Amino acid sequence: MIPAEFDYVAPESLDQAIAELQRNGEDAKLLAGGHSLIPLMKLRLATPTMLVDLRKVPGLHSVDRQDGHWRIGALTTHATLERTPELGLVSAAAATIADPQVRNRGTIGGSLAHGDSASDLPAVLLACDGEVTLQGPNGQRTVAAADLFKDYLETAIEHGEVLTEIRVAGLDGYGHSYHKFNRRSEDWAMVAISAVVKASGGVCEDVRVGMTNMASVPLRATAVEEALRGQELSPESIASAAAHAADGTSPPADLNASADYKRHLAQVLCRRALTEAAGQG
């Protein structure tokens, strides 16, 4: 449980952080909250020779509403998200992450950059049609949530790039719900469902569903969305749509649950989340 030897630097600007990543090559890693990287280092599953701590870099902690979207700095903690209920689904999911200690230290940017499909926020970003801003030696670029997650612990973020901001739709007029199943409240989700629903006259005008831990990457439940969109919102239509939650998924079996059990959980949690988001509960 002791990490391998490493060097440490805490630059005071984004340009300095990017320069440190370039100078130290592939063995340099960014440190945001540390709740993903440090445990791997203690197990020596990750052995960076240089840690570049972003804590002194200004401008990465804000939460602002602009042009119908929320702009969230990458170093915004889960606890800050939890205490910002205007963020809707993002806030609801952040409130379920681990325990207060982790939420007060862990960051949204670190969680997304880590790319763990069992984490809460990646699938939330998908459900909110979010995007991230990346800054690197070649300038700035924007990556949509649908293009960010490539495989387990693998994202579209190139070495030398820093995730600086997250943008999610304001989703005015949408109901939201986040349901996850785990053995203990601080555990990773066996399965979790993020849902937002916009109703008009009792009919589902729009719906978006994100799924956690149902593949090597977070997923959108497109079959569920297609089955419910345009339909009258009722317990029957929601149950029928939720029955498609496992379509096209490949949940990893583990010590907590078999793949088949996770498929069952996805259907149950999807029905509950859609019911709550649609105001049918």
Disulfide bonds with the S-S distance in Angstrom:
none
